[in-house]
Amino acid sequence: MTLIHEMTRRAAVQSLLLLPSALAFAREQSPAITDKDRALWNKVYSEEDWRVTTYPNRLMADAIQGKAPGRALDVGMGQGRNALFLARSGWDVTGIDISDKGIDIAKKDAEKANVKLSCVVADFANFDVGKEQWDLVSGIYMGDLILTHAKRIAEGLRQGGILVAENFHQDINVIALTGGKLGYPVNALIETFAPLLRIVHYEETLDFPDWSNRGLKVPLVRMLARKG
């Protein structure tokens, strides 16, 4: 039950006329990060049973194959599984997260692996992404944060830079709504980024998630997009 679209910018933009709901969703402002939010994620990363998988995201790992290393920004780096993978692969990586506990784990693992990793404890909404600074931006299981800040992310990418995004999906067939309100609405990701980047790969599928993987396939959405 995998749907893969290799789309041109023109075809994707045309879909906006038919399915505008995701744009409204993307315009919603993310609530400000609170001490309670930070405490929650610190608890997650302090309890081994609740931690996300330690191996890197498969979509991201595939995306960098054959691509010359450059500057990478890992949004919501958590305990650093993806940031560390990129750093080991020769990338100059900056990771950002609200969880100081998660970042502490990432720093210690980077020291053990003898790789350089820049870590920032901050709310992404307040992070200076800059203009044409990054060759890769990863937004893995970051929910509407990626949609809300789509313009900033696109502006931050250099020409030829790529965005890698994966998240739970609010499946139209209601097979499973594991992501709940955190899942992307139907077509939200592709509709939001089609006017900003060239969509290279888009997929709505049932597969094993990086988070809460209990041996069950759940609705997921994956996208690779390139600037220029």
N, C-alpha and C positions, 0 to 999 in steps of 0.2 A: 504494500500500500504506500509506495513511495512516489511522490510527485516531484519531478525535477524540471525546472524551467531554465533554459539557457536563453536569456532575454536581451534584446537590445534596449537602449534607453528609450527609444520612441515607443516601442510596444509597452514597456512598463509604465511610461507616463500616461498612455492612453487608458490603462487600467484604472487610473485615478478618477476618471470621469464616472466610472461604474461603481467604484467601491471607495467612497470618501470617508467611511467611518473611522478607519485607522488614523487618518490625519488628525481628526479631532482628538483621538486618544493620545497621539504623540505630542500635541500641543499642551497637554495638561502639565502643570508644573509639579515636579517631584517635591514631596514634603521635605522640609529641612531635617537633616540628620540630628538626632538627639543623643544625649548620654545613654538613654535607654536602648537605642539602636546599637550603639557601640558595645554596650554591656552584653546585649544579646549575641552579637557576633563573636565577641571575646569568649563567651561561654561555649559557642559552637566549636571554636577552634581549640578550646581547652579540653574538650571531651572527645576522645579518640573515636568512639562509636558514632559520633555525629559528623565527623569530618568528611569533607568531600573526597572523592577518589584522589589518590596521590599521583596517578599517572596523568600525563598531559592530555588535553582535549584532542581527539582524533582529527577533527576538522582542521584545527590550527596546525597540527603536526603535518598533515598532508599539504596544507596551503603553502608552507615554506619550503617544500621540497623543490630544489633547483633554483631557488630565489636567493640572490646574494644578500647576506646579512646586512642590516642597517639599524636604524633606531626604531625600537618597539615600545609601545605604551600598552600595559596590561591594566585595564580598568577593572577594579575589584579583584585584585590579585590574590586575596585570601592568604593561604599559607604558602603561596608561590609556586604551585605545581607547574603552571604554564610559563610564568616568568623565568623560572629556573631552567626549564626545557629550552627556551629561546636563548638564554644566556649560554648554556652549554653548547648551543648550535652556532655561537659566534655573534649573536645579536647584542647590541647596546640597549639594555632593557631598563625601563622605569616602570615600577609597579605602584599603584595607588589603591588604598583601602582605608575604610574607617576603623578597622580592627587593628589596634596596636599589638594584640596577642598574635593574630595571624601573621603580621609583618615580622614580629620577633622570630617566629618559627622560620619564615622565609630567609631572614638574615643568617640565622644559625646554619640552615641547610646550605646557603650560598657559601659560607665560610668553609664548611666541610667539603663542599665540591670544588673549592678554590676558584669560584667564578665571581665576577663583579655584578652587583645588582643594586640599582638605586631604588630606594623604597620611600614612599611618602604616605604618612598617616594624615588623611584629609578626606573631606567630602568632595567627590568629583565635581559637583556643581560649583565649587570654589577653586578648582584646580585650573591653572592657566595652561590650556592645551596648546596655545600658540597658533601660528599660521605656517603651514607646510613644514612641519617639524618632524613628522613621523613616517616611516616606511611601512609600518604595520600598527594597527590598533586592534586589540582583542577585547571583545565584550561578551564574555562567556557566562551565561546564567546571571545576567545583570538586570533582567526585567525591563521596565519602562524607562530606566535611566538611559539606556542606549537610544531609545526613541526620542525622549525629551531633549537630549543633547545632540541630536543627529547633525545639526548644522555645524556645531562646534567641532565635532569629530571629523566631518568632511573637510572643513577648513584646515584642520590640523594635519591632515594627510598631505604628504608630498605627491607630486605627479608620479603616477605609477604605484603609489602606496595602496595597501589593501586593508580592508576591514573584515575581520572574522567575527561572526556573531552566531551564537547558539543559545536557545532558551526553550523552556516548556512552551507548549502550544495549546490554545483553547480549541481543541479539535472540533471541526464542524460536524463530524459524525457522532460526537459524544461517546467515543469509545472509552475514553478516560480523561478526566479533567484534573490530572495530577497537579498541574501548575496552578489551578484555581485562578484567583485574580492576578497572580503573578505571571500567568502564561500570556503570550502574545495573542491578541485577537486575530482572526483569520485575515491574512494578507497585510497585517499592520507593519511588519518589518520591511517588506518589499515596497509597499506604498510610500513609506516614510523616506526611504533612501533612493528610490528611483529618480527623483528630480536632482539628486545631489551627486550620485556616484553611478558608475556603470555596473550593473548587476551581472556578475560572472556565473554565479551558481545560486539557485534557491531551491530549498527542499523542505517539504512538509512530510514527516514520516513517523512511523512507530519504531522506536529503537530504545536501547538502554541509556538512561541519562547519566550524567556525571554526578548529579546530586541524588541522594536517597535511592540509590540503585539497589533494589530488593529482588533483583532477578526477573523483573517484569519490564516489558516494553511499554513505553508511554508515548503520547504525542509530543513530538519535538519539531522545532523549526530551525533550519540552518541556512546561513547565507554567507557568500563571499562577494565582496564588491570592491571595485578598483577605481581610483581617481584618474581621470584622463583616458 
